[in-house]
Amino acid sequence: MHKIINQALHFGASDIYIDSVVRGTAKNMFIAYRIHGVRELSQILDTTPHDEFFRYLRIVMGMRIDAEHVPHDGSCTLRNLGINSDGDVGCALIPSVRGYSCTLRVSVVHMQNRSLTDVGCD
């Protein structure tokens, strides 16, 4: 999860979308980033243990781990994730037929209060 959030910070993404994908008998994760209002930079992670990732995500975000088939909302600071930056991460987690669908909203202090010119709108 730290690698995914660090990539989002590097790209300047505001949202991270993580969806479960079933390939044969294995569950994988499809990851996309929202950068300047456009959903892009998609990838599929084949090696990540699917269930362990979402269990860890629920623990870190302060969600209940005993209720698995209900939607959850949670949040944490970037510092709690071991990332040396000031900001927060909000999480909305929804169970689906394939596993989970998750949206992470990254709010970094140095990205706030930017002008339209700073984000590419002239």
Salt bridges, closest charged atoms under 4 A:
ASP15 OD2 - ARG34 NE 3.61
ASP15 OD1 - ARG105 NE 2.37
ASP19 OD2 - ARG39 NH2 3.71
ASP46 OD1 - ARG23 NH1 3.23
ASP51 OD1 - LYS27 NZ 3.92
ASP51 OD1 - HIS50 ND1 3.05
ASP66 OD2 - ARG64 NH2 2.99
ASP86 OD1 - ARG79 NH2 2.90
